[in-house]
Amino acid sequence: MILDKITEKIEEIDKMIELKIAKMCGCVKREKIPEIQTFENMEIALDSAKTLAKKMNETFCKKHNFQVVENNSNLLIQVELNK
């Protein structure tokens, strides 16, 4: 019974979608944005990731460009130097 509940919880955690920021630049650190965030499903994760990347591109110092990419069943905010 207890083992079943633990197993269910582990399976639930395994299904969580992870959003990771590829590089913690100074702006990300100053804003105290966590490097890894978890979400219950891909729809919520993708919406949050796009919103965050947009905010980062619009309000940060413009040294980097941030874009969302799928990484297996998780999401990554890629960080590239602006040209």
The 8 nearest C-alpha neighbors of each residue, nearest first, counted from 0:
[[1, 3, 2, 4, 5, 6, 7, 8],
 [0, 2, 4, 3, 5, 6, 7, 8],
 [1, 3, 5, 0, 4, 6, 7, 8],
 [4, 2, 0, 6, 1, 5, 7, 8],
 [5, 3, 7, 1, 6, 2, 8, 0],
 [4, 6, 2, 8, 7, 3, 9, 1],
 [5, 7, 3, 9, 4, 8, 2, 10],
 [8, 6, 4, 10, 5, 9, 11, 3],
 [7, 9, 11, 5, 10, 6, 12, 4],
 [10, 8, 12, 6, 11, 7, 13, 5],
 [11, 9, 13, 7, 8, 12, 6, 14],
 [10, 12, 8, 14, 9, 13, 7, 15],
 [13, 11, 9, 15, 14, 10, 8, 7],
 [12, 14, 10, 11, 15, 9, 16, 8],
 [15, 13, 11, 12, 10, 16, 39, 40],
 [16, 14, 39, 12, 13, 38, 37, 40],
 [17, 15, 38, 73, 37, 40, 41, 39],
 [16, 18, 37, 73, 36, 74, 19, 38],
 [19, 17, 74, 36, 75, 35, 37, 73],
 [18, 20, 35, 75, 34, 21, 76, 17],
 [21, 19, 76, 34, 22, 75, 77, 35],
 [20, 22, 77, 76, 19, 78, 75, 23],
 [23, 21, 20, 24, 78, 77, 34, 76],
 [22, 24, 27, 28, 25, 20, 21, 34],
 [23, 25, 27, 26, 22, 28, 78, 63],
 [24, 26, 28, 27, 29, 23, 30, 60],
 [27, 25, 29, 28, 24, 59, 30, 60],
 [28, 26, 30, 24, 25, 29, 32, 23],
 [27, 29, 31, 25, 26, 30, 23, 32],
 [30, 28, 26, 31, 27, 25, 32, 24],
 [29, 31, 27, 28, 32, 26, 25, 33],
 [32, 30, 28, 29, 33, 27, 26, 34],
 [31, 33, 30, 27, 28, 34, 29, 35],
 [32, 34, 35, 31, 36, 20, 28, 27],
 [33, 35, 20, 19, 32, 36, 23, 21],
 [36, 34, 19, 33, 18, 20, 17, 37],
 [35, 37, 18, 17, 19, 33, 34, 38],
 [38, 36, 17, 16, 18, 15, 35, 39],
 [37, 39, 16, 44, 40, 15, 17, 43],
 [38, 40, 15, 16, 37, 43, 41, 14],
 [41, 39, 42, 38, 43, 16, 44, 15],
 [40, 42, 44, 43, 45, 16, 39, 38],
 [41, 43, 45, 44, 40, 46, 47, 39],
 [42, 44, 46, 41, 45, 40, 47, 38],
 [45, 43, 41, 47, 42, 38, 46, 48],
 [46, 44, 48, 42, 47, 43, 41, 49],
 [45, 47, 43, 49, 48, 44, 42, 50],
 [48, 46, 50, 44, 45, 49, 51, 43],
 [49, 47, 45, 51, 50, 46, 44, 52],
 [50, 48, 52, 46, 51, 47, 53, 45],
 [49, 51, 47, 53, 48, 52, 46, 54],
 [50, 52, 48, 54, 53, 49, 47, 55],
 [53, 51, 55, 49, 54, 65, 50, 66],
 [54, 52, 56, 50, 51, 55, 49, 57],
 [55, 53, 51, 57, 52, 56, 58, 50],
 [54, 56, 52, 59, 53, 58, 57, 51],
 [57, 55, 53, 54, 58, 59, 64, 52],
 [56, 58, 54, 55, 53, 59, 61, 60],
 [59, 57, 55, 54, 56, 60, 61, 53],
 [58, 60, 55, 61, 56, 57, 26, 54],
 [59, 61, 62, 58, 26, 63, 56, 57],
 [62, 60, 63, 59, 56, 64, 81, 57],
 [61, 63, 60, 81, 80, 64, 59, 82],
 [64, 62, 80, 81, 79, 61, 78, 65],
 [63, 65, 79, 81, 78, 56, 80, 66],
 [66, 64, 78, 52, 77, 56, 76, 63],
 [67, 65, 77, 76, 52, 68, 64, 78],
 [66, 68, 76, 75, 77, 49, 48, 74],
 [69, 67, 75, 74, 70, 76, 66, 77],
 [68, 70, 74, 73, 75, 71, 67, 72],
 [69, 71, 73, 74, 72, 75, 68, 18],
 [72, 70, 73, 69, 74, 68, 75, 16],
 [73, 71, 70, 69, 16, 74, 17, 41],
 [74, 72, 17, 70, 16, 71, 69, 18],
 [75, 73, 69, 18, 70, 68, 17, 19],
 [74, 76, 19, 68, 18, 67, 20, 77],
 [77, 75, 67, 20, 66, 21, 65, 19],
 [76, 78, 66, 21, 65, 75, 67, 20],
 [79, 77, 65, 64, 22, 63, 21, 76],
 [80, 78, 64, 63, 81, 77, 65, 66],
 [81, 79, 63, 62, 64, 82, 78, 61],
 [82, 80, 63, 62, 64, 79, 61, 78],
 [81, 80, 62, 63, 79, 64, 61, 78]]
